[in-house]
Amino acid sequence: MSCRIVSMIPFCLLALMTAGGCGGGSIIVPTAAGNTVTSAQSYLQQAASGIQTLQHWYLQSGGLYEEPTGWWNAANSITVLANYEQLTGSTKYNSVMANTFNAAQASHANFEDTFYDDDGWWALAWIDAYDVTGNPAYLTMAETIFTTMTGVWDSTCGGGVWWSTARSYKNAIPNELFLTIAAKLANRTTGNASAGYLKWAQQEWTWFKGSGMINAQNLVNDGLTSTNPNACTNNGGTTWTYNQGVILGGLVELYKADKDPTLLPEAEAIAAAAMAKLSTNGILTEPGKVTGGDGPQFKGVFMRNLMTLYAAVPNAQYKTFADANADSIVANDQGPNCEFGLLWQGPFDSGDATRQTSALDAIIAAAAMQ
């Protein structure tokens, strides 16, 4: 039997009914499938239980998560912990962030590998950790990673950063991350440093918008065809959900920095297209087959950034979408030990830290929009 929240039950009664439920001392009880979560507190209770399950996969010695959760996925887990703390005021997971900051660098100095999108996820994770802890070392690390990424911006395709050290592909995700990191750093630094980051963010957005990766449907394709480096074109690649998500957060953050009135409408158009075209009965669904360890992360990235857009543009449609997805996860995609699976409309398939983090992104987003 899956574990659900019953938001209608009084708090005091719920507290008495938690013995034996999943997630330790969380305020949850076993119920029949089909119950929905209806309040910010209920979503946060479910998130608290889900994070406890997530941390069962955490490896203290290396600061990462058990396989099949990969290097970049672990960065997203750190972001989820930070976002949970941001929303609740908790400091419970500060020690996890500190441990990962120290331990994970044993395998990857400065959190860098051969893929610049991987680097970007870690930069965002440490900015998010900085926001809730105030630890300046985290912000400095994000700046270090960003400096590395600036080194692979060149004139191929008219600009943009490469996907990997092989320099064989220019695509959406590293550039969306580059935009977001630059804008976030601009908003968290001062003086010449802030101005420099803002210039990078503006340069990235100007290039990205003109690159052709945003198609006529207002969806972002995977990348560019660069057989002719002076005339790169949209490659028609899969419109993965995370490519529709990161750009939302980047545009919101850039808007905070320079107040360009065109930025939020751009984000709104992409969000509307994604919700309409990448969902089944209102539940976010990848447009292509998800295999391997990367794809299970994608949907949560979209929901996290939709949360960011909602804070700037409180469109009721975003809340409705977030509620529907979080409720479906809780009702239809939860395993026997508070694990969440791949398909948010169900059925539950299996649990791992990547699936868990992605679903938690959706649940936390719903909580934030109440």
N, C-alpha and C positions, 0 to 999 in steps of 0.2 A: 504494500500500500504506500502510495506517495505521500509526502508530508506537505500540507498546505496551510496557509494562514486563513483563519476565519475572522475577518475584520469586524464582523457584527457582534462577536462575543465580547462581553465586557472585559476590560483589562485584568481585573482581579480574578475573574473566572478563568481566563486564558492562562494566567500564571499558575493556577492550580492544576491545569490540564497538560502541562508540558512534560511531565515526567515520562521518560521513554521515547519522546519524540526525537526526530533527527535534529542535528545542529546543536547538541548539548542543551544549554539553558535558554535557547532562543524561544521567543513567544510564538510557537507554532504547534499545531495539532494535526493528527491524521484525519483526513476527510475523504469523502468520495470525490472522484474527478469531476471537474466542472465548476468548482468554486472559483471566484475571481477575487483579486486583490483590489481594494477600492480606496485606500487612503495612503498618504505619504508615509505614515507610521507603519502601516502594514507592509508596504514595499520595502521599507528599511529593515523591518524585521526579517523579511525573506532574504534580503541582501546579506544581513548579518549571518544568517544560517548558511547561505551559499558561500560566503567568504570562509567560514569555518571549514567547510568541505574543501574549498580551493586550497587552503593551507595544509590539508592532509597530504597534498602532492608536493609541498615545498621541501626542498633539500637544503638544510641548514649549512651543510659543509661547502656547497658551491654557490649558494645564493640563488639558485634557479629552481625549475620545477621538473618533475619526473617526465621522462619521455612518454608519449610522443610530442610533448610541448617543447618547442624549439627556442632558440636564442632570442629572436625578436618577439616571440609570443610572451616570453617572460617579462619583457619591458611593458607590454600591455597589462600584465597582471599587476605590476607595480603601479601603473596608472589607475587601475581600478581601486586598489587599496587607498591611494591618495584621494581619489574622487569620493570614496565612501567617507573618509575622514573629513574632507571639505564639507560634505553635506551634513554630517552628524556632529562635528566638533570632537570626535574621538581622536585619541592619540595611540590607540591600541597597536597599530601596525608600523609605528615609527621605527621600532627595533628591526622589523623585517626589511624596511627600506635601507636602514644603516648596514645591516648584514649583507644584503645584496650589493650595495655600493662597494663594500670592501672585498667580499668573497668572489664575486663574479669577475672581477678584473684579473684574477689569477689566470683565467683562460683567454680574456680579451682585454688587453690594455686599453684604457680610455673607452671601453665599451664599443670598440670598432672591429669590424670584420671586413670581408671583401664586398659587401653589399651596402650601398649608401642608404637604402631605405631602412635596413636593419639599424644602422647608426642613428638615423633620424628618429626611430621609435624610442631609442634609449635617451636621446636628447629630450624628447617630449616627456618621458617618464621622470627624468630628473628635474625638469621644470615643474612638473606637477608635484613632485616630492618637495621641492623648494617651497612651493606655495603653501603647503600645510605644515612644514617644519621650520621654515626660515633658515635652514642650513645653507650657508653661502657656498659650501663645497659642491652642492648639487647644481646650483646655477652656473658655477664655474665650469663644471663638467659639461653641461649643455653647451656652453660657449666654445669649449674645446672641440667638441664634436662638430658643431656648426662650422667652425673654422676649417676643419678637414673637408667638409662638404663643399665649401666655397672653392676649394682647390680643384674641383672637377666640373666647374662651370666653364664651358668653352663655347666657341662659335658654331659648332656643329648643330644643325637644325635652327640656327639663329640664336642659340642660347640654351639655358637649362643645364641641370646636372645629370650625370650619367647614373644608370642603375647600379653598376658594379665597377670594380677595378678593371674589368676586361674592356670597358668603354665600347660596348657593342650595341647598346640599346638605351635610348632616351624614352622615358615613359612617365606615366602620371604620378605614381605613388611617391617616388623620391622627391619629385618637384613639389607636390602638395605638402609633403612634410617639410621641405626646405622653406616654403612660404610660411607655414605655421610656426616653425621654430624661429625664423627671423622676426616675425611680427610679435611673438611672445617675448623674445629677448628685447625688442625695442620697447615694449611696455614694462619691462622689469629692470632696465638699466637707465642711465642718465647721460647727458652730455653728448660728446662725440660718439661714444659707443652706441647709445640709443639711436642716434641719427644714422650711423652706419648700418645698423640692423634694419632700420626702417627703409633705407635705400635698397637694400637687398630684397626685402619683402615686396616693395613696389616693382622692382625690376623683374622679380619672379612672376608676379601676377600679370604684368604687361606681356611678358613672353608667353606664359601659359595660356592666357586668353587668346592670343594670336596664333598659337601653335596648331589649332584645329582639333585638339584632343576633346574639346567639348563639342559634341555632335549636334545635329539639327534638332534632336529630341531633348536637348539640354541634359544629356547623360555624358559622362566621361568615359571614353574608351580607354583601353589599357595603355596604349602608347603610340609611338610614331614609327613609320617606315622610313629608314634613313639610308636606303641604297644610294640616294643622291643627297649628300649631306647639306647641300644648299637648297634643297626643295623637299623637305620632309613633310609627310602627310599622315593623317590619322590612319592607323593600321586596321581599324575596324575590330580591334580586339574586344574581348568580353568586358561588359560594363559591370565589373564586380562592385558589390555594395560598398566596399571600403573606399573605392575611388570616388564614390559620390559623397562620402562622409568627411574625409580629412579636409577636403576643399572647403566645406562649410565652416569648420572651425578656423581655418586659415583666413577666410574672408572676414569672419566676425572679428578676429584678433587684429587684422589689418585695419578694419573700420575703427576699432578702438584707438588705434595709433594715429590715423590720419583723417578720419571723419569723411572719407570720400563717399558721397551719397549713392554712388552706383554699386557699391560692393554688396550691401545686404540684398538688394533685388537680384543680383547674380546668384547669391547663395539660395535665396528663396526659390528661384526657378529650378535649380538643380535638385533641391529637396523635394519639390512638388513632383518633378519628373520621376525621381527615384521611388517615392511612395506610390505613385500611380503605376509605374511600369515594372517595378522589381518587388512586387508583393502578390501574394495569392490570398484572396479573401481578407485583405488587410494585414497579412502577416508577412514580414520581410523574407524574401526568398532569393537566393542567388540565381542569376540567369544562366549559369552553366553548372556542369557537374562538379561537385566538390570532392576532391581526392587529396590525400596527403595531409600534412600538418598545418598548412597555411590557411586554406579556405575556411575552416571552422571559426577562425578569428574575425572574419570580415564583417559580419552583420553587426556585431557589437560596436565596431569602430563607427559604423554609420549612426547607430543610436546614440552613442556618446557625443558625437558632433551635432546631431539633431538637438540634443539637450543644450549644447552651447548656442546654437542658433535660436532656440526658443527663449533663452535668457535675453537675447537682443531683440527678437521679434516674437512676442508671445502669441503666435498663431494657434488657435484652438485645434486646428487640424493636426498639428504636431503632437499635442497632448493626447488627442484621441488615438493617434497611431501608436504612440508610446504605451499608452494604457493597454491597447489591444494586444500588443506584442508581449508585454510583461505578463499580462493575465494568461495568455496562451502558453507561455513558458511554464508558469506555475501550474496550470491545469493539465497540460498535455505533454510536456517534455521534461518531466522530472522523474528521476530514478528512485530506487528504494532508500538511498542514503543522501538525499538532497543533492544529487548530481544533476546537471542539466546536459541535454544532448545537442545534436547538430540541428535537427529540424524543429523549429520553434512551434510549428503547428502539430508536432508529434508525428509518429510515436518516438519515445525515448529510445536511442540506440546504445550509446555508451558514454561514459564520463571520462574526462581528462581535464587538465588545467586550462587548456585552450578553449574548449567548449564552455567550461564553467565561467571563465573570464568574459567571454562574449555575451553569454546570457546575463551575467551580472551587470554588464554595461547597460543592457536594456532595462533591467529592473531598477538600477540606480537612476537612469534617465527618467523613468516613469515617476519615481519618487521626487525628483527635482522639479518636475512639471506640475505637481499638485498645488 
